[in-house]
Amino acid sequence: MVYNEFSTGPNNQATDTEYREQMKQIFARFKGQSPDAFILDLRYNPGGYLSCATDLGSYLAPAADLGKVFCTTLYNDISDPQKIDFPLNTGLASENLNLSKLYVLTSKFTASASEAVINCLRPYIGTENVVVIGETTVGKNVAMEPYQDERYNFILWPVVAYVLNSAGQANYVNGITPDFTLSERNLISPLYPLGDTKEYLLKNTIAYITTGSMPDLPQTEEQVSKGKIIYNSLIRRSMNGIRLR
């Protein structure tokens, strides 16, 4: 599944639930197919609402862990409350896939709430069972809240909290390092549409699931970093952080 942003709906307001309802329908279809493996593509996801990320975690986590803390926002010592827990949503149990293995595709644009999904599922699925394939992520382990003064035509989104998993960990300030380093940036061959089984990262991930090996490994960090990005619209989107409300 490709997830490009943790947005609540077309207006991307906290009160908008259109996209969250669509996700519920999508995962109901997934559950009807009884998947043995799940590939989550977060390569082009720069973040968004933590509530949406928690929903996604609730669909993917082991069913026995629903209701437990998915993540915690930790504020400074003068805030009240100092921390807020976000539990895995028991209301999504009917759509929960009860995964024991997850494959996540990442890039240098994977950031914020998408990184939190990886970090916060690890205590439940197991670090060794959340297999990260792609590039090292951005390393945004913090959340923002909006502040608005009616006298001005802008909204401030300052960083206000760390986002911890249930083990109290948020140690990816330098990014989440992939278990298998692969990058499509240096490819000479065609770039296939997302979801096409010939697409570079998806092809290698499917090969790993079915055979235990990837045809395009090994790829060194030097090879990955050689490609130069002239322009990418995701750079603007990656300014987004984890939104709390």
N, C-alpha and C positions, 0 to 999 in steps of 0.2 A: 504494500500500500504506500502511495506517495502522499506525504503530508507537507504542504508548502508553507503553512503559517497557522499558528494557533489563534484563529479569529472566531469570534462568537457568531458573526453573521455579516450580511452585506454592509451594514453600518459600523460594524466592529465596536459596538458599545456593550458594556457589561450586561445590560438588560436584554440584549438581542440574543435569541437562542436558536435562530434558524439553522446555522451550521451544526450546532450541537445536536439538534434533532436529526439532521441528515446523517451525522456520524453514527447515531444510534441505529438508524435503519441499515446503514452500510455494515455495521458489525453484526446485526441480526442475520444478514445474508451470509457473512463470513462464517458465523456459527453454524448455520445450516449446512455448510460445506465441510464441517469437521476437519479443519486444516491440521496437518501433521507438523508443518513448519510455517513460520510467519516472517516475511521480510518487510521491514519498515524503512522507507526511504525518506530520510531527513536531510538530504544533501542541500536542498535549497530552502530550508526552514530557518529563518533568523530569529524566531521566537514568537511571543504573543502572550495571551492570557494564561495564567497559571491554572485557572479553573478548567480550561480546555485541555491543558496538558494532563491534569489530574483525571479528567474523563478518559483520555487515551490510556493512561496507566491502569485505570479501572477495567478497561476492556481486555488488557493484555496480561495483567497479573494473575497468579494462581488464585482460583476461586476461594480457597480457604483463607486468603489474606484480605479479602474485601472487608472494609470497616476499619482496617488498621491504618496507621499514619503513612501516607504516601510521601509527603514532604512537609517541611516546617520552615516558615519564614522567621528568621532571627533578627530582631531589631537591636538598636543600641541600648545602653543601660539606663537611659532616661525615658525610654518609651514605655507606654503602658497600654496593652500588654507587651512584654518583651518578645514573645513568640506566639505564632498562630499555626496550628496544625491543619493540614489539608488531608482528610482521610480518603482512602479508596472508596468509591461510591457504591454502597450496597444496592442502590436503586438501579444499577446497571448490571446486576447479576444475570439477568436473562440473556444479555448480549456478551457476557464475559467468555473469553476463549480458553481460559485456564491453561495458559502456556507454560511449558517447562523449558522452552528454548526460543530465543528471539535473535534475529539477524538484523542489524541496523546499518544502513548505508549513510556515510557522512562525507562532508567536504569541509573546506576551510570557511564555508559560510554557515555551517551548522552552529547555532548559537542559542544561548539563553534557555527558553522553555524547552527547546528540543534537547539540549544537553541535560536539562533537569529530568526529562523522561528517562534517559539512559541511566543517569546516576541514581534516580529514585526507584527504578525497577530492579537494580542490581541486588539489594538486600533480600528481595523476595524470589526472583527467578534464579539468582546466583550470578556473581560476576563472571564466572567462566561460561555461563549459559546465555549471557547477553553479548553476542559476538558482534564486534564493531568492525566494519569493513569500509575502507576509503581513506580519508585524510584526517589529520588532527583537527579537532574542532576549535572554535574561537576562544572559549574559556570565560564565558560570562556566567558567573555563579551568584549573581545578585538580582534583586527585583526592584521595580520602580512603582511609584504611586503618583497620580496626577494631583496637581495643586493649581487652582484657577482663581484669579481675582477678576471680578466682573468689570473692573475699570479698564482691563486690558484685553486685547484680542489674541491672546495666546495662553497656552497651558504648559506649565512646567512639569516635567517627569523626572524628579530627582531619584537617585538610587537610595533606597531606604533600608534594605534588608539583605542578608544572605539567604540562600535557598539550600536547606540541608535535606539529606535523605533520612530515613528512619534510623540509621546508624549514626546520625549526627555528622555526616561527611559532606563536604562541599569542596573537595581538594582537586579541582580541575581548573584553577585559575590560568594555567598554561595550556588549557585545552584537554580534551579526552583523546588519548592516543589510541589509534585503531589496533585491533588484534592482527589485522591483515592490511598492509598499506597498498592501496591502489588509487590511481588518479586517471581520470579521463582527459586531463588537460593537455597531455602530450600525444594524444592519439592522432595518427595520420588517417586511419580508417574512418568510415562514416560514423556520425553520432546518431544513434537510433532513438526513436521516441521513448519516453519513459514508459515502462511496462512492457516494452518489446523484449522478448527473451534473448535477442541478439545484442541488446544494449550492454555496454562493457561491464559495469559493476554488477548488474543483475545476472548476466551470463556467468560471471565468475562465482557469484554467490550460489546460484542454482547448482553449478558444478560441484561446489564444496559440499552442499547439502546432500547431493546424490552420490558423489564419488569420494568425498573426503579430501579433494585437492582442487586447486585453482589453476587453469591453464596459463594464466598470465603472470603468475608469481615465479620467482621473486621480483619485486619492484622496489628499488632502494629509495630512501628519502631524497637522495640527490636527483634521481629521475623524476620524482614527484614534484620537486620544487623548481625544476628547470622551466616549466611552462610559465609564460608571462601573460597576465591578464591586462588587455588594453582597456576594455570597458565591460562592466557587468552591472546591470540594474539592481542586482541583489545587494551591492555595496550600500546603496541608499537604504534598502529595507533592513539591512543588518544593524542599523542604528537603533532599531527597536530592541528593548530589553524585555524582561519578564514583567508583564502587567498584572497588577493585583486587583484593580477595579476600574 
